[in-house]
């Protein structure tokens, strides 16, 4: 079971650092502990993934991981580097001098495909009702966020207001892989703690699969012609949490005391 003490800037700094180290192992996570917080991983389970009545793989469960934390480049195939344009290299260098400008530290959503040390859950519906036109991803942190994925075959609207999680449409591939196509992002969130950038032209295609009971694999193709010379693909694993564990309340509001408690001025106030 997870135990949570007082949330604050210290939890984020230590939690991200510890979790980022674990993410280098592509989801092979041990115990995480930071300022009163402890997460114990259940034993590995290699049995086949469960299926829903229609044969589609079930994504049910509480998961941790599935995306970058410290450096998105850790998800690249061995030997590859991010195809950064000079503009991206320059912005990365600037952000390295201002790490506390990370919007996530100011209680803003993490965007896609970034992950956190906190759990998330897929909510599937195959009843045939109007609700089955949607699939949801519910995150404990940061700020109790959720994503809505439209599963009814609709297209992306011609015009979209830029948002943190974008506009997502999904489909199943051979009942084994959930494919999520997302556009309409804003350019505010960072891909990782390192500050890897993107623009409003960001386009992501996530491919979620469950090769065994305790593992989700998220393979994400990222296209952004503003900051990258070509599309690139990263892969991250998520690990199933212990039976009976649940998403907990997480209170984190924009302009709260996270950054101020650390003596940092909010770079987004008034913008």
Order of alpha helices (4+ residues) and beta strands (2+ residues): alpha-beta-beta-beta-alpha-beta-beta-beta-beta-beta-beta-beta-beta-alpha
